């Protein structure tokens, strides 16, 4: 149920984002009658908000040109999306770093304590390594819950699906959260297996934060643990590619988490661990650098399939 204050804020958000809206459009969005919208508009005007109104069939309400509202409040899902977006911009280098830091500081100043703690937990617990578009989606609230648990050193209870689909109930101590090559990875101590394990967040069916406290290993490196674990997984393949460009050139383009890079004369030897050769084929095609596949045949087949699809679209 909306209360009057929530409806007033909703009208301000709608007018700020849409520019101009009719009374009927606002009424439909807020699920109220048009006369209620007129009453809310009068209340906003009484509060000093300059809302112009134009009568007639094509009339509507709009904020007076030049008027700027202070930032409206984010909910938990919205602030998670904003913080992840800023972290992604920093990782990809698409925006100047001072602008990202300035935007983060401005957002944090207007947040209530609970949401400020949420953003701090995300920034301190989350690692974005070799971010690629097309990430396997997981609910925003799970990312928030996990990063809070890592930050506060709380164990979590999960229902987890193995690679063959078997569901198990597990109590784990989460050590970190890493976005690597389209997938969210969660290195943790598993009380069921009594050992450190690597979990994929897209295979988690349910998650509950508990009050049990854990102490993470000293100097635990989440990124290194994930990469080493991936290299040992039976469904993960090893791919070797010789990129015909100097090491310094390749290093500036390919993040260290995607491939292990090594100078090889005037070329660069790249080694990658993944269970998805088709993703790797698309990634290599975007590099705009010549390369030769040294290992293995599944990557050659994926590249051939990609090339066939491109040629077919050209010849249509």
C-alpha positions in Angstrom: 0.0 0.0 0.0 1.2 3.5 -0.9 1.0 6.2 1.7 0.6 9.9 0.8 4.4 10.7 1.2 5.3 7.8 -1.0 2.9 9.0 -3.7 4.3 12.5 -3.6 7.8 11.1 -4.0 6.6 8.9 -6.8 5.1 11.8 -8.7 8.3 13.8 -8.4 10.3 10.8 -9.7 7.9 10.3 -12.6 8.0 14.0 -13.6 11.7 14.2 -13.3 12.3 11.1 -15.5 9.5 11.7 -18.1 9.5 15.4 -18.4 5.7 15.8 -18.8 2.9 13.5 -17.9 -0.9 13.8 -18.0 -3.0 13.4 -14.9 -4.4 10.2 -16.4 -0.9 8.8 -16.9 0.1 9.6 -13.4 -3.1 8.2 -12.0 -2.5 4.9 -13.8 1.1 4.7 -12.6 0.1 5.3 -9.0 -3.2 3.3 -9.2 -5.4 6.2 -8.0 -8.1 8.4 -9.4 -7.2 11.6 -11.4 -8.7 13.8 -8.7 -6.2 12.4 -6.2 -3.4 13.4 -8.6 -4.8 17.0 -8.6 -4.7 17.0 -4.8 -1.2 15.7 -4.7 0.0 18.3 -7.2 -1.5 21.0 -5.1 0.3 19.6 -2.0 3.6 19.6 -3.9 3.0 23.2 -5.0 2.3 24.2 -1.4 5.7 22.7 -0.5 7.4 25.0 -3.0 7.9 22.6 -5.9 7.4 24.5 -9.1 5.0 22.2 -11.1 3.4 23.7 -14.2 0.1 22.4 -15.5 -1.5 22.8 -18.9 -5.2 22.1 -19.3 -6.8 20.4 -22.3 -6.6 17.1 -24.2 -2.8 17.3 -24.7 -2.1 19.0 -21.4 -0.2 17.6 -18.5 2.1 18.3 -15.6 5.8 19.1 -15.7 8.5 20.5 -13.5 9.4 24.1 -14.3 12.4 24.3 -16.7 15.7 24.9 -14.9 14.4 23.4 -11.6 16.6 20.7 -10.2 15.5 18.3 -7.5 17.9 16.9 -4.9 18.6 13.2 -5.4 15.7 11.0 -4.4 16.2 8.0 -2.2 17.4 4.7 -3.6 16.0 1.4 -2.5 18.3 -1.6 -1.8 18.1 -3.0 -5.3 18.7 0.4 -6.9 21.7 1.2 -4.9 23.2 -2.3 -5.6 22.7 -1.6 -9.3 24.3 1.8 -9.1 27.3 0.6 -7.1 27.9 -2.3 -9.4 27.6 0.0 -12.4 30.3 2.3 -11.0 32.6 -0.6 -10.2 32.0 -2.0 -13.7 32.9 1.5 -15.2 36.1 1.5 -13.2 37.0 -2.0 -14.3 36.4 -1.4 -18.0 38.0 2.1 -17.9 35.1 3.6 -19.8 34.9 6.7 -17.6 37.6 8.9 -16.0 38.5 7.6 -12.5 38.0 11.0 -10.8 34.4 11.2 -12.2 33.7 7.7 -10.8 35.0 8.5 -7.3 33.2 11.9 -7.3 29.9 10.2 -8.2 30.4 7.5 -5.5 31.1 10.2 -2.9 28.0 12.2 -3.8 25.7 9.1 -3.7 27.1 8.0 -0.3 26.5 11.5 1.2 22.7 11.2 0.7 22.2 7.6 1.7 20.8 6.5 5.1 23.1 4.5 7.3 21.6 1.1 6.3 22.2 1.6 2.6 25.6 3.2 3.3 26.6 0.0 5.0 25.4 -2.0 2.1 27.5 0.0 -0.4 30.6 -0.3 1.9 30.1 -4.1 2.1 29.8 -4.4 -1.7 33.0 -2.4 -2.3 35.0 -4.1 0.4 33.9 -7.7 -0.4 33.4 -7.8 -4.2 36.1 -8.3 -6.8 35.5 -7.8 -10.5 38.0 -9.6 -12.5 38.0 -9.6 -16.3 34.4 -8.4 -16.5 32.6 -9.4 -19.7 29.2 -8.5 -21.0 26.6 -11.3 -20.9 27.2 -12.2 -17.2 25.1 -15.0 -15.9 22.5 -13.2 -13.9 21.9 -13.6 -10.2 19.5 -11.7 -8.0 20.8 -8.3 -6.7 19.7 -9.1 -3.2 21.9 -12.2 -3.2 24.9 -10.1 -4.1 24.0 -7.7 -1.3 23.4 -10.5 1.2 26.7 -12.2 0.3 28.8 -9.1 0.5 27.3 -8.2 3.8 28.1 -11.7 5.1 31.7 -11.4 3.9 32.0 -8.0 5.4 30.5 -9.0 8.8 32.1 -12.5 8.8 28.7 -14.2 9.0 28.2 -17.8 7.7 25.4 -18.4 5.2 23.1 -21.4 4.6 22.7 -22.2 0.9 20.8 -24.8 -1.2 23.3 -25.6 -4.0 23.0 -27.5 -7.3 26.1 -29.4 -8.4 27.1 -29.7 -12.0 24.9 -32.8 -12.4 21.9 -31.0 -10.8 22.0 -32.7 -7.4 20.8 -30.3 -4.6 22.5 -30.2 -1.2 22.0 -28.0 1.9 25.3 -26.4 3.0 26.5 -24.1 5.7 29.5 -22.1 4.3 31.8 -19.3 5.5 32.1 -17.0 2.4 35.6 -15.6 1.9 35.0 -13.4 -1.1 32.9 -12.8 -4.2 34.5 -12.7 -7.7 33.0 -11.9 -11.1 35.2 -13.7 -13.5 34.5 -14.4 -17.2 30.7 -14.0 -17.0 30.3 -15.9 -13.8 30.0 -15.0 -10.1 32.3 -17.2 -8.0 32.1 -17.6 -4.2 35.2 -19.1 -2.5 34.2 -20.4 0.9 34.8 -23.0 3.6 32.1 -25.7 3.3 31.1 -27.3 6.7 29.5 -30.2 4.8 32.8 -31.1 3.0 35.0 -29.7 5.8 37.2 -28.0 3.3 37.5 -24.9 1.2 35.3 -25.0 -1.9 34.4 -22.9 -4.9 30.7 -22.2 -5.6 29.0 -20.6 -8.6 26.4 -18.1 -7.5 24.1 -19.0 -10.5 23.8 -22.5 -9.1 22.6 -21.3 -5.7 18.8 -21.9 -5.3 18.4 -20.3 -1.9 20.5 -18.4 0.5 20.0 -17.3 4.2 22.4 -15.3 6.3 23.1 -16.8 9.7 24.4 -15.4 13.0 27.3 -17.8 13.1 30.7 -15.9 13.0 33.8 -17.2 11.2 37.4 -16.1 11.0 38.8 -16.1 7.4 42.3 -17.4 6.7 44.9 -14.7 7.0 45.9 -13.1 3.7 43.3 -15.1 1.7 43.5 -14.1 -2.0 40.0 -14.7 -3.5 41.1 -14.1 -7.1 44.0 -16.5 -6.9 41.9 -19.2 -5.2 39.2 -18.9 -7.9 41.7 -19.2 -10.8 43.6 -22.1 -9.3 40.3 -23.9 -8.5 39.0 -23.4 -12.1 42.3 -24.8 -13.5 41.7 -28.1 -11.5 38.0 -28.5 -12.3 37.2 -31.6 -14.5 34.8 -29.7 -16.7 37.2 -26.8 -17.2 39.4 -27.0 -20.4 42.8 -25.5 -20.9 43.3 -23.3 -24.0 46.5 -22.0 -25.4 46.6 -19.2 -27.9 49.6 -17.6 -29.5 48.7 -13.9 -30.1 50.8 -12.3 -32.7 51.5 -9.0 -30.9 54.1 -7.9 -28.3 53.5 -8.8 -24.6 53.1 -5.1 -23.6 50.4 -4.6 -26.3 48.4 -7.7 -25.3 48.8 -7.0 -21.6 47.2 -3.6 -22.0 44.1 -5.2 -23.7 43.6 -8.5 -21.9 43.0 -8.4 -18.1 45.2 -10.8 -16.1 42.2 -12.8 -14.9 41.0 -13.8 -18.4 44.3 -15.4 -19.5 47.8 -16.0 -18.2 50.1 -14.1 -20.4 53.7 -14.8 -21.2 56.2 -13.1 -23.6 57.1 -15.5 -26.5 59.6 -13.7 -28.6 57.8 -11.0 -30.6 54.5 -12.8 -29.8 52.5 -13.5 -26.6 51.5 -16.9 -25.3 48.1 -16.8 -23.6 46.6 -19.6 -21.5 42.9 -19.6 -20.4 40.8 -21.9 -18.3 37.0 -22.0 -19.0 34.2 -24.4 -19.6 32.8 -22.4 -22.5 34.9 -22.4 -25.7 32.2 -20.5 -27.5 32.5 -17.5 -25.1 36.3 -17.6 -25.6 35.9 -17.7 -29.3 33.7 -14.5 -29.2 36.2 -12.9 -26.8 39.2 -13.6 -29.2 37.2 -12.3 -32.2 36.8 -8.9 -30.5 40.6 -8.5 -29.8 41.4 -7.3 -33.3 44.8 -9.0 -33.1 45.9 -12.0 -35.2 46.3 -15.2 -33.2 46.9 -19.0 -33.7 45.2 -21.6 -31.6 47.8 -24.0 -30.1 45.3 -26.0 -27.9 42.6 -27.3 -28.2 40.2 -28.6 -30.9 37.0 -27.5 -29.1 38.2 -23.9 -29.4 39.0 -24.4 -33.1 35.5 -25.8 -33.6 33.9 -22.8 -31.7 35.9 -20.3 -33.9 34.8 -22.2 -37.0 31.2 -22.1 -35.9 31.4 -18.4 -35.2 33.0 -17.7 -38.6 30.4 -19.7 -40.4 27.6 -17.7 -38.7 29.2 -14.4 -39.6 29.7 -15.5 -43.3 26.1 -16.7 -43.4 24.8 -13.4 -42.2 26.9 -11.5 -44.8 25.8 -13.7 -47.7 22.0 -13.4 -47.0 
